[in-house]
Amino acid sequence: MNVLVDTSVWSLALRRNVSVHPVSARLEDLIVEGRAAIIGPVRQELLSGVKVDAQFELLKGKLRAFPDIELKTEDHEEAARFFNLCRTNGIQGSNTDFLICAVAARRELPIFTTDHVFDRFTQHIPISLYA
């Protein structure tokens, strides 16, 4: 089964010099197994803010190995519903966070993240986290 990887994990493994971090090792295992999945908005977050063109191109090249999961209108609608539901319950998240959740819910994919807000999301929306 594929695993939808959140920006926090990709960033830790790809943008920073962290070679022996357990999260990086787990991502590497998923990559070797061909199970790491990404969506376009996560790719955009990772590439945004890279100031040096050479670093931008290097990161872009690395990420090209992972095709984006196709987003559907229903994903955006479900992300908005998840946003509203969580906000009603006092939980804040970004639009990208909720889009990740919607795609993961539709595809029945676990989410690999280091962002603890996703733990709170699981109390109200049908997602699972990759342990």
Residue pairs with C-beta under 8 A, 6 or more apart in sequence:
1 35
1 109
1 110
2 35
2 36
2 37
2 107
2 109
3 30
3 35
3 36
3 37
3 109
3 110
3 111
3 112
3 130
4 37
4 38
4 39
4 69
4 100
4 103
4 104
4 107
4 109
4 110
4 111
4 112
5 27
5 30
5 36
5 37
5 38
5 42
5 111
5 112
5 113
6 42
6 97
6 100
6 111
6 112
6 113
6 114
6 115
6 118
7 42
7 45
7 46
7 96
8 113
8 114
8 115
9 23
9 27
9 112
9 113
9 114
10 27
10 38
10 42
10 46
10 63
11 46
12 18
12 21
12 23
12 24
12 114
13 21
13 23
13 24
13 27
13 28
14 46
14 59
14 62
14 63
15 46
15 50
15 59
18 24
23 114
26 112
27 36
27 112
30 36
30 112
36 66
36 112
37 66
37 69
37 109
38 63
38 66
38 67
38 68
38 69
39 68
39 69
39 71
39 99
39 100
39 103
40 68
40 71
41 95
41 96
41 99
41 100
42 96
42 100
43 63
43 68
45 96
46 59
46 63
47 56
47 59
47 60
47 63
50 56
50 59
69 103
69 107
71 99
71 103
72 106
74 102
74 106
75 99
75 102
75 103
75 106
76 99
76 102
78 102
78 105
78 106
79 95
79 98
79 99
79 101
79 102
80 98
82 98
82 101
82 102
82 105
82 121
82 124
82 125
83 93
83 95
83 98
85 124
85 125
86 92
86 93
86 98
86 120
86 121
86 124
86 125
89 123
89 124
91 117
91 120
91 121
91 123
91 124
92 117
93 117
93 121
97 115
97 117
97 118
97 121
100 111
100 113
101 111
101 118
101 121
101 125
101 127
103 109
104 110
104 111
104 127
104 128
105 125
105 126
105 127
110 127
110 128
110 129
110 130
111 118
111 127
111 128
111 129
111 130
112 129
112 130
113 129
113 130
118 127
118 129
119 129
121 127
122 128
122 129
